[in-house]
Each structure stands twice: as C-alpha cells, then as structure tokens.
Amino acid sequence: MLEEGERLEPLGNGIRVIVSDEHGFGTDTVLLANFSMPKSSDKACELGTGCGTIPLIWSREGKPHSVTAVDIQEKACSMLKRSAELNGLDKKITVLHSDILELSGKVEYSSYDLVVCNPPYKAAGTGIVNPVQSQMIARHECTCTVEDIIRVASRLLRFSGRLCMCQRPERLSDLICTMRRYNIEPKRLRFVQQRASKQPKLFLIEGRRSGKPNGLIVEPVLMIEDSNGGLSEEMIQIYGAYKEEYL
C-alpha cells in the first residue's frame, strides 16, 4: 500500500491519508475543507487535489454523495487512489489524472454542485521558485492560473452551484474580478489571522454560478490562535476528530 517515502496520517474517525514530503497538506487545506463542506447529496469536484485530503475530510463527515478529484501529477493521483481504497471510499472518490484544461470528454460539465480548489498562491513570475517540481506546481501558477481555475469551475458547475477557494489577501481583487467575468458571483468571504495582532494571512471565498449580483457576506475573522497562543476554540472545532490524534 505504501511506497518509499510515504506515510499514513490519520484524519480522525478512522480515515487515513497517504502523504509524503512532496505531497502533504497544511492548515489552509483543513480550513478550506471545513468552509466548503458539501451536503450529503452533493456531487463535488476538487481541482488540484494533491494527495486528496479535502475529499477524505469530507468523507470523514459522511459527505458528499460523490467526488471527482483531479490532479495533473500522476504520483499524487496514485496516492489518493490508494488512500481511497484503504478507507473503503473508492466507489465515492473518483481520481482523475488530468490537466484541468483538458477535462472535455472526461467529466460532465454543468453537473457539479460544488467545485473546490486550493490554488497556487504565487502568480507566474513572482516569488522564489521551488526547485522541487511537485512543490513548484502547488505554489506557483506554472501549469494553470487563477483565471484558468475559475473558467473551468464555471463550466463544471450547475446553475447556483458553489465554487470555494482560498488564497492570499493580496490576490483578493484578482479572484473577485475573475469570478464575475465567468458568471460566478462572490457570496461569502472570510479572512484568517494567526492571532489578533497580525494581519490576515489567508481568505476563504465562496461564489455561486449565475448568482444574483451583490449580497456578499463578510463573515467574522477566523483566528488560528487564542489570546494565550494556543489553538482557538473554533480551530479546535474545525479540526474535529483530527485533533484527537494530535492535540
């Protein structure tokens, strides 16, 4: 089941994910999984799934009905396929090794209730490029851009379907403008701060395909730490069963 350099990480409720130094997950992944939590009846899709932590966290909660998990990296897809089999979720989670720009004929457009993506945070040509290819793809817009992701999501979503993403605050205007360009109306926005004395380091956003203009709800800031430097009560709740393994 495990290949060289891989290990199992428990997510709670008996769910485990195969990770490695090249393909893992961080707090932003857990936050996005929680923010985007689908309904039990939803048909969902994750673009750039990596090792598949988000579909596995959803499945830990018994949701959604089905997930199509797409990634351009063959190794990441192999890891998620084996994680799905390990957890008895291979009927629910369909792993698709594909460039998101080449999905025509591989998926059914206009059929998904939810599309989620934790995209590369750095625009092409900015920042220090990581020499490790898997991490370069995860952090830089070298294989797809924010516009690519939103354009593809618009094609995948049914009427009123949701797109959920996370990104750095300096990219907020990029996401909002691009969502509207592709008929996705921003409806929920939440900033994430490490602690009260720090500026937001992340935001979570939800848009609705063909949603009515305006009506954006800005939710209270999510604090990672409490006043004593420990995890905030909300973060403990978000980690849920996962915290039982590590907290």
N, C-alpha and C positions, 0 to 999 in steps of 0.2 A: 504493500500500500504506500509506504513512504519511500521516496528516493533519496539519494545522497544530498545532504544539506537541508533536508526538510524536517519539520517537527509538527506535532499536533498542539494546537492551542484551544483550550475549552472556552466556549461562549456562554455556557450555562444551560440548564435544562437538558443536559446530556448531549448537546450539539457541540461538535468539534470542527475546527477548520485547519487544513494543512497550510502552513506558512513556511517561508524561508527568508533568508536575509534579503533576497531580491524582491520577493512578493509577500508583503505583510500588510498591516493596517494600523491606523492611528486613531486618535480621539475624534478627528473630523469624520472618519468613516462611521463610527458609532453614533455620532450626533446626527449625521445625515440619515442613517437607517431609522433612527427614532423620529426625526422631523417628518420623514416621508412615509411613515408606517401605513401600509396599504390596508384595505378592507379584506376580509376573508374571501370575498368573491372576486377580487380584482385579478386582472391579467396585467402583469407588470413586466418591465424590461429595464435592465441596467446596462448602460453603455460604458465600456471600460471597466469591467467588473473586477479585474485583477484576480486575486485568489478567492473572490466570491463571498467576502464577509457580510456584505449587506443582504443578499438573498438568504444567507444562513441565519442571520439575526432575525429577519422577518419570519423565517420558518420556525425559529425557536418560539415565536409567539403564535404559531399556527396560521400564519398569513404569508402570502396571498394564495389565491387558487393555483396560479402558475407563474413562473418567472422565466423569461428568456435572458440569459446572461451573456453579453457579447464582449469579446476582447480580441485585440489584434495579436497578442502574444501567445504562442502555442503552449509554452510552459505553464503560464497562468491558467489557461483553459484546462490543461491536464490536471493541475492541482485541484481546481474546482470540481471537475468531473469525479475525481476520486473522493473528494470531501462529500459530495452529494451521495455517492454510493455508500460511503462509510456511515452516513447518517440516515440512510434509507429514504433519501429525497430525490433520487434520480428520475422519478416519474414527475415530480413537481418542477424541478430546475432543469431547464434545457440549456446546455452550454454551447455557444456558437463561436467558433474560431473564425473571426472575420474583421476586416476593416469596416468601421461603421459607415464609411462612404460607399460600401459595396454590399448593401443589405437587400437590394432589389432582388426578388425571387427567393429570398431566404426567410423572410418574415412577412407577416400580413400587415400592410400599412392601414392606418386609421382604425386599429383594433385594440389598442392598449389603453387601459385605464390610468396607468402610471408609468412614467419614464423617469429614471433617476440617473444622475451622473455626478461623480466626484472628479471634476476635470483637472487637467494640468493647471497649476496656479500661475505659471510664468508664461507670458506671451513670447512668441518666437523672437529670437534675437535679444532677449533680456536675461539678466542673471548669469550666474556661473553654471555652465552645462555639466551635468554629472557624467563622468566617463562610463559608468555602468549603464548599458542600454536600457534595461528594464526601468531603472530609476529616472533616466532621461525622458523616456516616454511618459512616465507617470507625472513628471514635474514640469515639463516644457511642451509647448504646442508644436511638436515636431511631426506628429502623424495626423493630428486634427486640431482645429481651433474651436474656440467657444462658439463661433458662428456655425461651424460645421455641426457641432453637437446639437445646438438649438434647432437648426434647419432639419436635421434628421429626426429629432424628437417631435417636431411639428407634424412630420409625415406619419410617424408611428402612432400618435395619439388620436383617439376618437374625439368627437365633439365633447367639450368640457373635461377632457382628460387632463391629468396633472403632470407637470414637469417640475421636479425638485432637484436643486443643485446646491453646492456650497462653493465658496470662492473667497479670496482675499478682498477686504473692503475697497482697495484701490481699483478693483475691477467691477464695482457695482454698476457704474453707469454703462459699461460695456454690456453687461448681462441684461439690464432693463431695456436698453435701446434695441438690442438684438432680439430679445423675446418679442417685443411689439412688432418688429419688422417681419417676424414669421408667425404672426397671429396667435401669440401666446401672451396673455395679459397677466402681469405680476399681481398676485393677490395676497401673499403672506411674506413677511420679511422679518428675520430675527438676527441680531448681532450677537456674537460670542466674545466674551472677555475672559482673560485668565483670572483677573481679580479687579476690584473696583478702581484701583489706582492706575490701571493700564487701559490703553486704547483698545477698541475691538480688534481682534486678530483674524476674525472669520465672520462670514454671514451665511445664513441659510435662506433660500428663497424658493417660493412655490408660484408657478404660473398656471393658468388654465387656458387650454386651447379654445379659441373663439370666445373667451370670456368678455363680459361687458367692460368697457373702459373704466378706469379709475377704481376706487374701492380697495386700494392697497391697505392691508392691516399690518402695522409695525408692532410686533409682539415685544414684551419686556426682554431686556438683555439677559442672556443666559450666562451666568457666572460659573466658571470652572471651579474656582476655589471659594471657600468661605473666609470670614474675617481672620480666622486663625491659620490659614494656609493649607487647610485640609480640603478634601473634596466637598463641594456644596451639597446640600440635601437634594437638590434637583439632579445633580450629576450622579449621585448615588442611585436615585430612582431611574435615571436613564440607563445606567449600566445594568440595572436589574439583576437578573440571575448571573450575569457575567461577573458582578462584584464578589459573589460568593467564592470565586476561585482566587481572587487577587487582593481583596480588601480585608 
